[in-house]
Amino acid sequence: MAINISTVQTKIYEGQKPGTSGLRKKVTVFQQEHYTENFIQATLDSVNANGFTLVIGGDGRYYGKEVIQLIAKIGAANGVKKLIIGQDGIMSTPAASNMIRKRKANGGFILTASHNPGGPKADFGIKYNIQNGGPAPEGVTNKIYEITTKMTRYLLADIPDIDLSTIGTTTYGDGEFTVEVVDSVEDYVILMKEIFDFDLIKKFLSDNKDFKVLFNGLNGVTGPYAKRIFLKELGLSEESVMNCVPLPDFGGRHPDPNLTYAKDLVDRVQNEQFDFGAASDGDGDRNMIISKDFFVNPSDSVAAIAANAGDAIPYFKKNGVTGLARSMPTSAALDRVAEKQGLLHFEVPTGWKFFGNLMDAGKCNICGEESFGTGSDHIREKDGIWAILAWLNIIAFRNQTEKVSIKDIMLKHYATYGRNFFSRYDYEEVSSESANKMVDRLRSIADDGSFVGKTFEGYEVEKIDDFEYKDPIDGSVSSHQGIRIQFKDGSRIVIRLSGTGSSGATIRMYVEKYTNDASQFEVDTQVTIKSLIKAALEISQLKEFTGREEPTVIT
């Protein structure tokens, strides 16, 4: 019997413009009548989804299961042929990217607000990924937004709610619509075992019982992946993982793997002397690496992985390291590896979709962002578990010839490439009006060049601009990507507004200072950059515009 389809009249909602990682708003906004339905319909219309196979993943946050049912009903009504859904509505962003690619799906919905809090009064998000497994490019997201501004109706299929708890396949109507509920972890584990030397890592951990590992899942989506990989595949004990049960509100935590929000991990690693500590975020695409005596800054992490990958990691031994890329705010540590190893390297705007174009063209296969995002061309998203396994693989490889710790590896890295001291100051939920006024002032200064030659806290301004990127693959241009202030000694300040929050504005201020003086390598970052922070506050007039005396988070 054919599926019954109804047309529902709707009203237009303003502001349904996807940011760098989809549409993110408060749960209460998505719960408004027709709001979520409008966005799903607009997304399907933008890609002409008739006949499509789509993957649905999500981080398990509050309201996710309800939205999956809506996607199924609206999808079926719009001619979507098949949905592949993670069991219980859970599938990490990296796993969803892999599933899209492995199953040759046309795209997918990922229901996440990433590292933002979850719960009835917190954040929700819907992101559409395209056929290569990566986030939809601006051409698609702009079209989605345009359609939302003209919405008059959406279509709804009369099908029963999907049983998300049971793995299996269900067909609806006369076979025109199929739903497959799958194990979210299995295919991802297969992929990781193709990339890394699991036998070597397991042997290292078995032979070095005193090497203590602790992973914090922050009650996000990676818990089941961590248990399968770290416990079952690599033989670690239950004591090696914490907060690994996915919860709709992340247990009241802010699921962002940094020194502030993963403080329980930081405290335990230091107090209990863990050799290797790691965390991932709500949807599994970010990571933090730490040890009892060293914090690996994300900019340094991708640089160290890139420097060691060709020797240590089977995937790169086989395929080579073809090129490196980083987001513009990320420190130039990765560039130094590329230059020394004779590799292509690229500086792109914030947003993983920009890496995707380079990877699809074979121009790069290791990339990273300072915002705890690291990855490679195995998928088209950043990948927290991948980065953690990369570090374990490198440690196991290096320890075949000498006993080395995370700190030892990083100090040897600095001895070869120098050190880019780097820190990010986040000012969250600032008045959008105040934030925009501050950035508009900086843009006018960049345009007129009036600060060039001026000195702030001993740093002379060499150049100030508003970063613009012309994609070398498709020729598209992305403007107003962040204010860059370059000083004559090589130090740098970047100021930009983030598009990943759900309310207000987040101002991110990045400072970077390079040295190749080995006597300075172990100096505390905040001590090294103290005068640079003062210069940044003076140039930006952040306190004057926002009234903020202190940042919300320092990384």
C-alpha positions, -999 to +999 in steps of 0.1 A: +000+000+000+014+034-010+025+059+017+000+086+024+015+120+021+000+153+034+009+189+028+012+210+059+009+248+057+036+266+076+050+300+084+084+316+078+110+317+106+138+342+104+174+333+111+175+297+098+209+304+082+234+275+087+268+285+101+301+268+097+287+236+112+250+237+105+221+254+122+225+257+160+199+272+183+184+265+217+163+234+220+133+256+227+138+274+193+137+240+175+106+230+194+086+259+180+057+248+158+069+240+122+105+253+130+124+221+126+101+208+099+108+239+078+146+235+080+144+198+072+122+205+042+144+233+030+175+211+032+159+183+012+146+208-014+181+224-017+197+191-028+167+177-046+166+146-024+142+125-044+157+090-047+185+097-022+200+074+004+208+094+035+227+086+067+215+100+100+238+104+129+238+123+162+255+128+195+225+116+216+216+150+229+182+160+240+155+163+212+176+142+188+152+112+187+122+134+180+140+151+151+150+117+136+113+108+134+106+141+117+134+135+091+120+101+084+085+113+078+095+144+058+121+124+039+097+097+029+072+123+017+099+139-004+109+107-022+140+098-001+146+062-009+165+050+022+177+061+056+207+046+074+204+054+111+227+048+140+212+025+167+194+046+194+199+076+171+236+077+181+264+079+156+295+102+160+302+128+134+333+110+121+315+077+120+286+093+100+311+108+076+326+073+071+292+057+068+282+082+040+314+074+021+314+036+027+277+032+018+280+056-011+251+076+003+240+109-012+245+127+021+233+128+056+219+147+086+240+149+117+221+160+148+245+178+170+256+211+185+291+196+188+308+208+219+279+230+231+259+219+262+228+197+258+194+194+276+159+209+275+172+245+280+205+240+262+216+236+225+206+216+195+218+215+160+212+201+125+240+198+100+238+184+065+268+166+050+272+159+013+283+129-007+320+131+001+311+128+038+320+164+046+299+195+057+277+211+030+296+239+012+284+275+012+266+270-021+243+244-004+239+262+030+231+295+012+204+277-008+190+261+023+187+296+039+172+311+008+145+284+008+137+290+045+129+326+037+101+316+013+086+285+030+049+280+027+045+243+032+063+210+040+054+174+032+047+147+058+044+110+052+020+089+073+044+063+086+048+049+121+077+060+143+109+041+137+121+017+163+156+031+169+166+006+195+166-025+172+192-031+145+175-042+113+158-031+081+122-020+077+104-012+044+074+011+042+046+015+017+051-005-015+088-007-009+095+030-019+110+039+015+134+018+036+150+024+070+181+005+081+191+008+118+228+000+121+255-007+147+271+028+149+305+015+160+315-015+139+323+002+105+343+029+123+364+004+142+371-014+109+383+019+094+406+027+124+422-008+122+430-002+085+448+031+095+466+023+127+489-005+139+466-019+166+489-048+172+518-025+180+498-003+203+483-033+221+518-048+226+532-015+239+504-012+264+507-048+274+545-046+278+543-013+297+518-019+324+531+012+342+520+034+312+487+047+325+459+058+301+427+077+309+401+087+284+372+110+292+341+107+270+324+137+287+291+117+284+291+124+247+288+101+217+324+086+219+318+065+249+307+034+230+336+039+205+362+043+233+350+012+251+351-009+220+385+004+209+404+010+241+390-018+262+381-046+238+406-040+209+436-026+229+431-045+261+429-016+286+409-019+318+376-003+327+396+021+349+411+036+317+378+053+307+355+077+324+322+094+316+316+070+287+278+067+288+261+090+263+235+112+281+210+137+266+224+165+288+260+152+289+255+147+326+253+184+331+287+188+315+299+212+288+312+186+264+341+206+251+376+189+256+397+217+269+414+225+301+384+243+315+355+220+307+375+187+310+389+197+344+380+164+360+403+147+335+430+173+340+428+169+378+429+131+376+458+130+351+479+152+373+469+138+407+470+102+397+500+106+374+486+093+342+511+091+313+484+096+287+451+115+291+426+122+263+391+135+259+366+140+231+336+162+227+298+158+224+298+145+188+333+130+187+351+152+163+374+171+188+401+159+210+425+169+238+458+152+246+475+157+280+499+139+303+509+142+340+536+168+330+525+182+296+495+197+278+497+193+240+483+224+224+460+215+195+482+235+171+513+215+182+493+182+182+486+183+145+522+194+138+536+165+158+513+140+142+522+152+108+560+151+116+558+115+127+530+100+106+551+090+076+573+067+098+549+056+125+514+052+111+507+024+085+481+045+065+508+072+058+536+047+054+515+033+025+501+065+011+526+090+021+519+125+035+507+144+005+502+178+020+492+197+052+466+223+060+455+243+090+428+269+097+439+305+097+438+310+135+458+279+141+495+285+148+521+281+121+537+251+138+523+229+110+537+251+083+572+246+098+568+208+094+556+212+058+585+235+049+611+212+065+597+181+048+590+197+015+553+193+016+524+214+002+507+234+030+476+256+030+460+282+053+421+281+051+392+297+069+377+281+100+354+253+089+362+217+080+345+220+046+375+240+033+398+210+040+375+187+022+381+204-012+418+201-007+415+164+003+392+155-026+418+170-050+446+151-033+464+182-021+465+174+016+459+144+039+466+158+074+450+189+087+439+206+119+423+235+137+434+251+170+399+244+183+409+208+192+401+195+158+425+171+140+420+147+111+431+133+078+416+123+044+402+090+058+369+109+062+358+145+055+354+156+092+378+161+120+381+130+142+387+129+179+393+092+183+415+092+152+438+118+168+440+099+201+449+067+182+475+086+162+492+097+194+491+062+208+505+048+176+533+073+175+541+067+212+542+029+206+564+033+175+589+057+191+591+035+222+604+006+201+639+023+201+639+045+232+616+051+262+598+084+255+568+102+269+545+128+254+567+155+268+598+139+254+582+137+219+572+174+220+605+187+233+623+168+205+598+182+180+606+218+193+643+210+189+637+203+153+611+229+143+612+255+171+581+263+193+551+284+184+537+295+218+500+298+212+469+305+232+432+313+226+410+335+247+373+329+243+347+355+254+314+337+252+279+350+250+290+386+244+264+411+231+263+406+193+260+443+187+291+451+208+311+423+192+303+434+157+311+470+165+345+459+178+353+439+147+340+467+124+364+491+140+393+466+134+382+462+098+383+499+092+418+500+107+429+471+084+415+490+054+432+523+061+465+508+073+468+533+101+483+509+126+511+497+105+544+509+121+528+515+154+542+498+185+521+481+213+538+467+244+571+466+224+556+448+193+557+468+161+528+461+137+540+450+103+507+441+087+469+441+095+443+426+073+409+409+072+416+373+060+402+364+026+406+330+011+403+320-026+398+282-028+425+268-051+402+240-062+369+256-070+378+293-071+352+303-045+361+333-023+355+335+015+358+370+029+359+386+064+373+354+080+392+372+108+414+401+116+451+392+114+477+414+131+513+405+122+542+419+141+578+424+128+592+398+152+569+371+137+544+372+165+507+373+156+473+382+169+440+370+153+406+382+163+374+367+149+338+360+158+328+323+161+298+309+143+294+278+166+274+293+194+236+292+197+231+327+213+250+360+215+284+361+201+317+344+209+348+365+204+380+345+199+413+361+204+444+341+193+480+350+201+512+334+188+549+338+195+577+318+179+611+309+193+639+285+184+657+292+217+658+258+234+661+274+268+626+288+263+608+257+252+596+247+287+585+282+298+548+285+306+529+297+276+509+323+295+542+338+308+557+340+274+527+357+258+517+380+286+528+412+269+513+400+236+479+396+253+482+432+266+489+444+231+459+424+218+435+440+244+449+475+236+445+471+199+411+455+200+397+476+228+378+444+238+372+455+274+359+489+263+334+474+237+322+444+258+328+452+294+345+419+299+375+419+322+383+382+318+378+355+291+354+326+297+379+300+286+417+301+280+432+274+259 
